[in-house]
Amino acid sequence: MFARKVTTLLKPNSIAKFSVLMEEEVIPMLRKQNGFREELTFFAPSEDAVTGISLWDKASNAEAYSLGMYPAVLRKLAALIEGTPKVDTYEVVNSTFHMIAAAVAA
């Protein structure tokens, strides 16, 4: 499993709009991506910052998203974010997610 972490600053008082946009437009786009598994988004109110962690089957799936659909996602969010998001990638070492997903599927 592979993780992609994106952190960005939001413009003041835009978390509600950001959350709706993620739920209604961005996450449905992610679900169409090959190898996508999960998206977790965290908000740090004291910093007006959001961090999103997406889980992927393998690094090549996340890379394909990064090169293909991610620029369109940034355009959708452009009115709500400040500056350029910081993107980090990780190989997942431990996770309970795969156990949760297996239990739900059973």
Buried (B, 14 or more C-beta within 10 A) or exposed (E): BBBBBBBBBBEEEBBEBBEEBBEEBBBEBBEEBEBBBBBEBEEEEEEBBBBBBBBBEEBEBBBBBBEEBBEEBBEEBEEBBEEEBEBEBBEEEEBEBEEEBEEEEE
